Amino acid sequence: MRILHTSDWHIGRTFHGVDLLGDQECALRAIAELVTAERVDVVVLPGDVYDRSIPSADAIAVCNRGFEAIRAAGAVIVATSGNHDSPTRLGALGTFAAAGGLHLRCGIAEVARPVMVSDLHGEVAFYGIPYLEPEITRAELGVPQARSHAEILDAAMGLIRGDLAARTGVRSVVLAHAFVVGGEATGSERSISVGGVETVPLGAFEGIDYVALGHLHSPQILSESVRYSGSPLPYSFGERSHRKAVWVIDLDADGLSAVTRHELPVVRGLSQLSGTLEELLEAPEHAAAESDYVSATLTDQARPVDALRRLRERFPHAVHVEWVRPEGNPELHYRERVHGRRDTEIAQSFLTDVRGTPTSGEMTWLERALAAAVREQDGPTRAPARQSVAEDKPIADDGGTRLSGEGELDGDPELFGLTPPESDGGAGELTA
């Protein structure tokens, strides 16, 4: 029997606000073509079919077309729900879907009810373990004291082993959506530790011919028979160097005989670029990134205006822009940067950072505005105790509105829309 292991489709996911349904449909089409080319008998999908518990109508349509293409290619499908899925919604039409070759395992009651598929050597039992939250499932599994995912998985595997022991000469495949010790996260996975330890030991799957894991987004080998296939597309820039793939598994009469990695085509690449805005727009060495999703770190002396729109003139799929002042010191706190500086100096620096050097007329307006703000905050009884901001002298630390001294705003924090920058050396971020 030949099995294709894929997982974590996350249909309906966006990438920095960009709709990925078109890319996901391309990836599912590639999987269906591989099913045909490799004469695959069964496709296993251990969880996170959708990215949300309530997927959009468009996401459901893309997923259904993917399932239809795989079935048309000749494979039976066995799928479980993951931590992103709603097990109730995903499994709602499970009995009806099974008649068409799509077998959904989304509930505890189905853990020890395998999908049986026959080949020349006999039968193979496919057991599906959906994502099981300890707090919700421990009573139904008969382990009310369980607090960790390891304890819950042990209980589920106990049910599977009990069923498997009653079947003579049957080979076994387990689908599980879990974080197994030894696996490495990519950063685009959602944590599954909602109370209790999230990892489970590799030894929990002892005695199973093949274990198809879902949850982690890169292909990984934990043992010869226990593997993650990863997601069909990259879902973070941290995955830009990954080659997405599926595993094709061969079972003979004695169990696992071979596992082959098949890389999926790159639908759209990911590129991280750094430089001034003009450098990124003009440098010929960035030509290869013009069709990629682009994350840009800008190093201009002043924050460029409308940077993302301008980047998209060359990189139409730019999705993320971050500005980092070249001389910025991320270890220098805002309080230290402004200590001993005059109010107008601080305000002038801020304006220069965000929109360019202010004119002399703008500085005159700013000085008058700051002076008016101090008078309004202090009132007539407090004014004599302070120096005029318009005189451009340091302000005494008397608890009124401050932009100098300790570098904090004790008055209105939205004064003229001028709020202190973060203490990260002047980095800013814009996301599409």
Protein Blocks (a to p, Z undefined) as FASTA:
>chain_A
ZZdddehklgoiaeehiafklmmmmmmmmmmmmmmmnopabdcdeejkbmbfbdcfklmm
mmmmmmmmmmmnopacdddddfkbcfklmmmmmmmmmmnopacdfbfklmmmccddddfk
bcadddddddddfklmmmmnopakbcbfklmmmmmmmmmmmmmmmpghiacdddddddde
hiacehlaccfbegijfbdcfklmgoiabdcdehiacdcdfbfklccebjabdcbfklmm
pccddddddddfklpfbdcddddddfbacdddeddfklmmmmmklmmmmmpccddddfbf
bdcehklmmmmmmmmmbcbdcdddfklcfkbcfklmmgoiafklmmmmmmmmmnopadfk
lmmmmmmmmmmmmmmmnommlmmmpccfklopacddehpacfehnopafbdfkgghiacd
dfehopacddZZ
